[in-house]
Amino acid sequence: MTKHILTIDDEVAICEMLVEILTVKGYRVSSANSAHEAIQVVKQDPPQLIISDLQMADTDGLELIEKLKAILPNVPIILLTGVIFDPEVIQENISKKVSCYIAKTAPLQKILNAIQRLLGDAAPETTPVALGQEAE
C-alpha cells in the first residue's frame, strides 16, 4: 500500500514542490494551505506522516501540531520551517511536539532521509531528485 503524506504550508509553492517530489518517490501526497484545510484532510484521509510549516497566516504551527496530534497521536510530524531555532530550544520545546525539525534551507535529501526513517522505508536512494523527473 502506498504511504500517504500530508504537507501543510501557506506557501503554495512549497506544497507543490513537496507534492511533486514525493509523488515521484512513490508516495501518495495531499497538501493543505491552512490549518482548517489540514484538519479536514486528517479527518477524511488520515496520513501516515505530516510535514508542517511553523509560521502560517491563519494559525501558529505549534498550535496546529497539537490539534493534529489530538486527532492522530501516533503519526510522526516533521516541522519544516524557515525559522532557525537555537539547538537548546529545539531540544527543550520543539522535540517534544514533533518527530523531526528541518530547516527549509536543508538539502532535499535530508528531508527525504527523515521521511524514510520515520516511515520505516528502505534505505534512501542516492540519486538526486529533479523536478519534472519521472518515477522509475
C-alpha distance (Angstrom), angle and dihedral (degrees) to the residues before:
residue distance angle dihedral
M1 . . .
T2 3.79 . .
K3 3.78 112.8 .
H4 3.79 116.8 -120.3
I5 3.81 121.4 -134.8
L6 3.81 125.9 -172.9
T7 3.81 118.3 -152.8
I8 3.81 118.0 -161.6
D9 3.79 121.8 -167.7
D10 3.79 133.5 131.5
E11 3.80 87.8 -140.9
V12 3.80 101.0 86.6
A13 3.82 92.3 -160.1
I14 3.81 91.5 59.7
C15 3.81 91.8 52.0
E16 3.80 91.9 46.2
M17 3.81 91.7 50.9
L18 3.81 92.8 48.9
V19 3.80 92.2 46.2
E20 3.79 91.9 51.8
I21 3.81 95.7 45.7
L22 3.79 96.3 43.0
T23 3.81 92.0 45.8
V24 3.81 89.2 53.8
K25 3.82 87.0 51.6
G26 3.81 90.2 56.4
Y27 3.80 102.6 -99.9
R28 3.79 127.0 128.6
V29 3.79 105.0 -124.9
S30 3.80 133.4 -164.3
S31 3.77 124.1 -176.0
A32 3.78 135.3 -155.6
N33 3.79 127.9 -168.8
S34 3.82 97.0 -165.5
A35 3.79 140.3 34.9
H36 3.81 91.9 -110.4
E37 3.80 91.7 52.2
A38 3.83 91.3 47.1
I39 3.80 93.1 52.8
Q40 3.81 90.6 48.6
V41 3.81 91.5 52.3
V42 3.82 92.3 47.0
K43 3.81 91.3 51.7
Q44 3.82 96.3 43.8
D45 3.81 101.4 36.7
P46 3.83 111.3 13.1
P47 3.81 113.0 -148.5
Q48 3.79 126.6 -142.9
L49 3.84 90.1 -135.7
I50 3.81 135.7 21.0
I51 3.81 126.5 -153.6
S52 3.81 110.8 -165.8
D53 3.77 138.0 -179.9
L54 3.80 118.5 -133.3
Q55 3.79 103.9 -142.7
M56 3.78 114.3 50.5
A57 3.77 132.1 162.3
D58 3.81 96.4 -119.0
T59 3.80 102.2 36.9
D60 3.77 149.6 7.4
G61 3.80 107.7 -93.9
L62 3.80 94.2 -135.9
E63 3.82 91.0 53.8
L64 3.80 89.2 50.6
I65 3.80 90.6 49.4
E66 3.81 90.0 53.3
K67 3.83 90.2 52.0
L68 3.81 91.3 47.8
K69 3.82 91.2 48.4
A70 3.82 89.3 52.4
I71 3.82 89.0 56.9
L72 3.82 97.9 37.6
P73 3.81 107.5 19.3
N74 3.81 96.4 173.6
V75 3.79 100.0 45.5
P76 3.81 113.4 107.9
I77 3.80 116.6 -122.0
I78 3.79 126.1 -155.2
L79 3.79 114.7 -157.2
L80 3.82 105.0 -146.2
T81 3.78 108.1 -177.0
G82 3.77 145.2 151.0
V83 3.80 89.7 -135.4
I84 3.80 111.0 103.0
F85 3.79 113.5 -144.9
D86 3.77 131.6 -161.4
P87 3.83 108.5 -108.1
E88 3.82 89.7 -119.5
V89 3.82 91.4 55.9
I90 3.80 89.9 50.3
Q91 3.79 92.4 49.6
E92 3.81 96.5 44.3
N93 3.81 101.9 38.8
I94 3.76 118.5 5.8
S95 3.80 99.7 43.5
K96 3.81 89.1 60.8
K97 3.81 91.1 60.0
V98 3.80 104.0 36.7
S99 3.78 136.3 39.4
C100 3.78 94.5 -134.3
Y101 3.83 139.9 6.2
I102 3.80 118.8 -149.5
A103 3.80 127.9 173.7
K104 3.82 114.4 -127.0
T105 3.79 87.4 -124.3
A106 3.83 91.4 61.8
P107 3.80 118.0 113.6
L108 3.80 113.5 -90.2
Q109 3.80 90.5 -119.1
K110 3.83 89.7 62.4
I111 3.81 89.7 56.2
L112 3.81 91.6 46.9
N113 3.82 91.3 48.2
A114 3.82 90.6 52.3
I115 3.81 91.9 48.9
Q116 3.79 92.5 49.5
R117 3.81 92.2 46.1
L118 3.81 93.5 49.5
L119 3.80 93.6 45.5
G120 3.79 93.4 44.3
D121 3.80 92.1 -121.3
A122 3.80 125.5 158.6
A123 3.79 120.7 -79.1
P124 3.80 112.1 -60.5
E125 3.76 119.7 -94.8
T126 3.77 114.7 -106.9
T127 3.79 92.5 -147.4
P128 3.81 110.9 101.6
V129 3.79 117.0 -121.2
A130 3.78 118.6 -123.6
L131 3.79 122.3 -167.1
G132 3.78 112.3 -104.1
Q133 3.81 92.2 26.4
E134 3.80 116.8 136.4
A135 3.79 120.7 -123.6
E136 3.80 114.3 -105.9
